């Protein structure tokens, strides 16, 4: 693998690390070491309660397994947490590529989602049909299968939304010392402040994936994987430093 930096991938809310299947395959084909985690309350950890601190610890454990320095990639919830991790441990993040998390998570945002979540939770199936329907409508068939392969954590939303009120992504982005890529789907509803999110870090870039919805890595997996691999090549070159002149 030479001087290639490893990658830590952090999933969206309700789904699990299985959502990263297309990118994991692309990374492995390129010879890149990659670690996709399950956050507390998700995937194989559904019995655990979601907390921001527990999620940050999960990311840090993966970074330590990767050698103590890695590129962090996240979508939606995973993007917010990747930003929060970078704010706490900037020296451990060589590059940050996040998607679907370009709206500040203040009370005006979380209160609306909490109200909707509590109404859906009163349904006989706790919203399982609605969740699956939304996944099927917003993703291609294989993407929907990858999203659901680890199960859906429908019970995690209240804890997650309440906890995310206390993160400050813009403050955390100001602490980033690495290149930051903001990569959003064209139809993502969480890209309202994307220009601000890209402008705040000292080395921020903004990209949009045409035709992609919120789970951009599953909506346009080939394009997203290409963007990720190109960003990784840039980070590797940056870490290697200038080439000595002859």
ZANU-510281 format. One record per residue (C-alpha): residue in three letters; x, z, y. Coordinates in steps of 0.25 Angstrom, whole numbers, padded with zeros to 4 digits, always signed. Example, Ala and Ser with C-alpha at 12.3 -4.5 7.8 and 13.67 -1.06 7.14 Angstrom:
<atoms>
ALA+0049+0031-0018;SER+0055+0029-0004;
</atoms>
This chain:
<atoms>
UNK+0000+0000+0000;UNK+0012+0000+0009;UNK+0009+0006+0023;UNK-0006+0004+0022;UNK-0013+0016+0027;UNK-0024+0022+0018;UNK-0039+0022+0023;UNK-0049+0033+0023;UNK-0064+0028+0023;UNK-0075+0037+0027;UNK-0090+0033+0024;UNK-0103+0033+0032;UNK-0114+0043+0031;UNK-0122+0044+0019;UNK-0114+0035+0011;UNK-0100+0037+0004;UNK-0086+0032+0002;UNK-0093+0021-0007;UNK-0096+0013+0006;UNK-0081+0010+0007;UNK-0080+0001-0006;UNK-0078-0012+0001;UNK-0067-0006+0010;UNK-0061+0002-0001;UNK-0060-0011-0009;UNK-0054-0019+0003;UNK-0044-0008+0005;UNK-0040-0007-0009;UNK-0038-0022-0010;UNK-0028-0021+0002;UNK-0020-0009-0005;UNK-0025+0001+0005;UNK-0028+0015+0001;UNK-0041+0020+0005;UNK-0050+0033+0003;UNK-0065+0033+0005;UNK-0071+0047+0006;UNK-0084+0053+0004;UNK-0088+0062+0015;UNK-0095+0076+0013;UNK-0110+0074+0010;UNK-0107+0059+0005;UNK-0104+0052-0008;UNK-0098+0061-0018;UNK-0099+0073-0008;UNK-0114+0073-0006;UNK-0114+0088-0009;UNK-0105+0091+0002;UNK-0110+0094+0017;UNK-0106+0084+0027;UNK-0097+0089+0038;UNK-0088+0082+0048;UNK-0076+0092+0044;UNK-0078+0089+0030;UNK-0078+0074+0032;UNK-0066+0075+0041;UNK-0059+0083+0029;UNK-0063+0072+0019;UNK-0057+0061+0028;UNK-0044+0069+0030;UNK-0043+0072+0015;UNK-0044+0056+0013;UNK-0033+0054+0024;UNK-0024+0064+0017;UNK-0026+0058+0004;UNK-0022+0045+0011;UNK-0009+0051+0015;UNK-0013+0058+0028;UNK-0015+0045+0037;UNK-0026+0035+0035;UNK-0035+0025+0041;UNK-0049+0031+0042;UNK-0061+0022+0041;UNK-0076+0026+0042;UNK-0090+0021+0044;UNK-0101+0028+0052;UNK-0100+0043+0048;UNK-0086+0040+0042;UNK-0082+0033+0055;UNK-0086+0045+0063;UNK-0078+0054+0053;UNK-0066+0045+0053;UNK-0066+0046+0069;UNK-0067+0061+0068;UNK-0056+0062+0057;UNK-0047+0054+0066;UNK-0050+0063+0078;UNK-0046+0075+0070;UNK-0034+0068+0063;UNK-0029+0057+0071;UNK-0015+0057+0065;UNK-0021+0054+0051;UNK-0029+0042+0055;UNK-0021+0029+0056;UNK-0033+0021+0059;UNK-0048+0023+0061;UNK-0058+0012+0057;UNK-0073+0017+0059;UNK-0086+0011+0059;UNK-0101+0014+0063;UNK-0097+0026+0071;UNK-0097+0022+0085;UNK-0108+0031+0091;UNK-0105+0045+0095;UNK-0112+0055+0086;UNK-0118+0064+0096;UNK-0132+0071+0095;UNK-0139+0059+0101;UNK-0135+0051+0089;UNK-0135+0062+0078;UNK-0148+0068+0082;UNK-0155+0054+0080;UNK-0149+0052+0066;UNK-0152+0067+0062;UNK-0167+0065+0066;UNK-0167+0052+0058;UNK-0160+0058+0046;UNK-0169+0070+0045;UNK-0181+0061+0045;UNK-0176+0052+0034;UNK-0172+0065+0026;UNK-0187+0068+0025;UNK-0190+0056+0017;UNK-0193+0058+0002;UNK-0179+0051-0002;UNK-0172+0057+0011;UNK-0170+0043+0016;UNK-0163+0037+0004;UNK-0171+0024+0004;UNK-0169+0023+0019;UNK-0154+0025+0018;UNK-0153+0014+0006;UNK-0162+0005+0014;UNK-0153+0006+0026;UNK-0141+0004+0018;UNK-0147-0009+0011;UNK-0151-0015+0024;UNK-0138-0013+0032;UNK-0128-0016+0021;UNK-0126-0028+0011;UNK-0129-0024-0004;UNK-0115-0021-0008;UNK-0113-0012+0005;UNK-0126-0005+0002;UNK-0121-0002-0012;UNK-0107+0003-0007;UNK-0114+0012+0003;UNK-0123+0019-0007;UNK-0113+0019-0019;UNK-0110+0034-0016;UNK-0124+0038-0013;UNK-0130+0041+0000;UNK-0129+0055+0006;UNK-0143+0056+0013;UNK-0142+0071+0015;UNK-0129+0071+0023;UNK-0135+0065+0036;UNK-0139+0078+0043;UNK-0126+0085+0041;UNK-0118+0072+0045;UNK-0126+0069+0057;UNK-0125+0084+0062;UNK-0110+0085+0059;UNK-0107+0072+0066;UNK-0113+0077+0079;UNK-0100+0084+0081;UNK-0090+0073+0080;UNK-0085+0066+0092;UNK-0080+0052+0088;UNK-0075+0048+0102;UNK-0067+0060+0103;UNK-0061+0058+0090;UNK-0058+0043+0093;UNK-0050+0048+0105;UNK-0041+0056+0096;UNK-0038+0044+0087;UNK-0024+0039+0087;UNK-0026+0027+0077;UNK-0033+0014+0079;UNK-0048+0015+0078;UNK-0057+0004+0073;UNK-0072+0004+0076;UNK-0078-0006+0067;UNK-0093-0006+0068;UNK-0104-0015+0062;UNK-0111-0024+0072;UNK-0125-0018+0068;UNK-0120-0003+0068;UNK-0129+0007+0075;UNK-0117+0016+0077;UNK-0108+0007+0086;UNK-0115+0011+0099;UNK-0102+0017+0105;UNK-0092+0008+0097;UNK-0085+0003+0110;UNK-0082+0018+0114;UNK-0078+0022+0100;UNK-0068+0010+0100;UNK-0063+0013+0114;UNK-0060+0028+0113;UNK-0049+0028+0103;UNK-0035+0023+0108;UNK-0035+0012+0098;UNK-0049+0008+0095;UNK-0055-0005+0091;UNK-0070-0010+0089;UNK-0074-0020+0079;UNK-0088-0024+0075;UNK-0092-0030+0061;UNK-0102-0041+0063;UNK-0115-0039+0055;UNK-0112-0025+0050;UNK-0121-0013+0050;UNK-0117+0002+0051;UNK-0110+0003+0037;UNK-0101-0009+0042;UNK-0091-0008+0031;UNK-0102-0011+0021;UNK-0110-0020+0029;UNK-0097-0029+0031;UNK-0087-0024+0021;UNK-0078-0036+0021;UNK-0077-0036+0036;UNK-0075-0021+0037;UNK-0064-0021+0026;UNK-0057-0032+0034;UNK-0057-0024+0047;UNK-0053-0011+0040;UNK-0041-0018+0033;UNK-0037-0025+0046;UNK-0037-0011+0053;UNK-0029-0005+0042;UNK-0018-0016+0044;UNK-0017-0013+0058;UNK-0016+0002+0056;UNK-0005+0000+0045;UNK+0003-0009+0055;UNK+0001+0002+0066;UNK+0006+0013+0056;UNK+0018+0005+0052;UNK+0022+0003+0067;UNK+0029-0008+0073;UNK+0037-0018+0065;UNK+0052-0017+0068;UNK+0057-0029+0075;UNK+0069-0037+0068;
</atoms>
